[in-house]
Amino acid sequence: MFKLLREDIRAARERDPAARNALEVVLLYPGFHAIWMHRLAHWLWRIRLKLIARVLSHINRWLTGIEIHPAATIGPGFFIDHGMGTVIGETSEIGCCVTMYHNVTLGGVNSEKTKRHPTLEDHVVIGAGAQILGPIRIGAHSRIGANSVVVKDIPPDSVVVGVPGRVRGRNGAQPPETGLEDLHHDRLPDPTMERLQALTERIDQLEKTIQRLQSSDEAIQ
């Protein structure tokens, strides 16, 4: 338990430049409070004290603005920055060293009592306002851009942007030599603009080809 506590404190200090020391994280970070109230609620859920677990989860939501179902599984080093409006559903599974910003939803898309919420593999970064829906898997070391809507599996080492989310690989690139999490979720491609630029270039090529053909016809005549 103490090792897990240290991991969560270390995650907050490493990923938030505003965190000055461990005491500040423990006393003043709602994301840290939400995670540890959830870890207690999850333990109560596992020993079948489910009503008490749900009550604690409800108190957690009221105190922090973060709603985490007590059945959700969360690995070590999880960090929620700010966190207000974040919702993590019942069958969600979150791996090691995942970072999540505020107003994120890990939601379900049906009412069946099966696996219906997302699985986040290790070292995933979820930007503010992103909606990840259904029993999908987000591959390790992926970044989800702010306000993206993701409804399909995402392979490892991907960048996802847009509505619905469009996937772009990044060839496994990681921050050089630092060992820190890749939190640069502002550095995102724009697939729509890239496609428009490609279409514009193609139209220019076609227009030049038509002009050459017209010139050839006029020369023959």
N, C-alpha and C positions, 0 to 999 in steps of 0.2 A: 504494500500500500504506500509506504513512504517513498519507494523508488518511483512509483507512478506519480505521486505528488511532485517529486522533484522534476520529473520529465515535463509535466504540465506547466510548472513554473518556469522552467528553462525555455520551453516553447514560447511563452509569452514574452520573456525578456529578449530572446533572439529575434523575434519577428515583429516586435513593436518598438521602434526607436524611442518612444515616449516612456517606456518602462525603465525606471531608474534603478530599482532594486527589487528583491524578492518580496519584501514586506509590502511594498506598494501594490504588487500584483495580487497578493493574498487578500489585502484589505479593500482594494478599490477597483478591481477588474470584474465587471459583471459576467464576462465570458468565462473566466476562471470559476466564479461562484456557480454559474449554471452547470459547468462540466462536473464539478464535485458534488453538487446536489443530485445531478443525474447519476453519478456513480453510486451514490448511496441508494437512490431509488431503484437503480438497476439490480443492486444486490438484494433489496427487499423483494423485487419482482421475481428473482431467481429462486428465492426460498419460499415463494408462493404467498407472500404477504402483499398481494396485488392491489388491494384497495388502499393500503397505507402508501404503497409506491405511487399510485395515481394521485393521492392527496399531496404527497411531497412534490411530485412533478407539477401539480397545479400551483403550489406555493412558489416553486421555482419560476414558473412563468410570470406570476404576479410580481415577484421581486426583481427579476432581471429582464423581462420582456422577451425571453427566449423559451420556446416550447420544445421540449425533448420528451418523447414518449419513453417511459421507463424500460420498455423492452428493447429499445435501440441499442446496438452494440458499438462502442466507441473505443478505439485503441489509444495507446499512450501518445503523448505529445500533441494532442488535439488543441487547436487554438482558435477561438472565435473572437475576432477583433470587433469591438463595439457590440454587435450581435442583436440589437433591437429588431424585433420582427422575424427572427429566424425560427423556422419550424423544421423539426427532424422527426419523421414518422416512425411508426412502430417497428417495421421490419428493416429499417435502414441499418447498414453496416458500414462503419468508418474505420479505415486502417490507421497505420502509424503516421504521425507527423503531418496530418492534414490541417490546412488552414482555410478558414471560412470567414467571410465578411458579413455585414449585416443584411437583413431582409432576404436571406436565402431560404428556399424551400426544398427539402427532400421529401417529395410528396408521392402519394399513390394515385393510380388512375382507375381503380376498380374497387368494389366492395367485397371481394372474395377474401376469405380468411387464409390467404397464402402469402408467399413472398411478393410484396407489391410496392416496395420502396427501393431506392437506389442502393448500390454498393459502391463505395469510394475506396479505391486501392491507396497504397501508401504515397505520401508526398503530393497529394492533389491540392490545388489552390482553387477556391471557388470565389469569384468576384461578387461584389455587392449586387443584390437584386436578382441573382441567377435563380432559375427554376429548373430543378432536375426531377423529372417525373417518371414514375414507373419502375419496374424491377430491372433496371438497366445497370451496367457496370461501367464506371469511369476508370480507365487504366491509370496505372501508376505514373507519377511525374507529369500529369496533364494539368493544363490551366483552363478554367472556364471563365470567359469574359463576363463583365458586369452586364446584368439584364439579359443574358442569353437564356434560351429555353431549350433544354436538352431532353430528348425523348428516345434516343437510340444509344446503343453501346458505343463507347469511345475507346479506341485503342490506346495503349500506353504512349507516353511522350507526344501528346497531341495538344493543340491549341484550338479552342472552340469559341466561335463568336456568332452572334446573330439569332434571329427568330424565324424558323427553327435553327438550332445551332448547326453551324457548318464546321467541319473538321479540317484542320491543317496540321500535318506532322511537323515536328521541329527537330528531327534527327537526333533525339536524345540529348540535346544541348542542355547543360546545367551550369550554374554559376561557377566560374573557374576558380578552383583551388580553395574556395572559402568554406565549403561544406555546409553553407546555409541554404535554407529553402529558397526556391525561385519564386519570389513574390511579385515579379514585374508583370502583373496582369493588365497593365496599361499598354504593354508592347504586344499588340494584337494585329493580325492581318485584317484586311478588308476584302473578303472574297467577292462581294458584289461589285466593288469598284474595279477590282482586278479583271472580273469578267467583262465589265463595260469597256475597260481600256482595250482588252483583247478584241472585242467586237468592233470597236472604233478603228483599231489598226487593220482588222480584216476588211472593213468597209473601204478604208483608204486604198488598200491593195486592189480591191475589186474595181474601184473607180478608176485607178490608174490603168488597170488592164483594159477596161472598156474604152478609155480614151485612146490607148494604143491601137486597139482594134478599129475604132472609128477613124483614126488617122490613116491606118493602112487601107481601109476601104476608100477613103477620099483620094488617096494617092493612086489607087488602081483605076478609079473612075476618071 
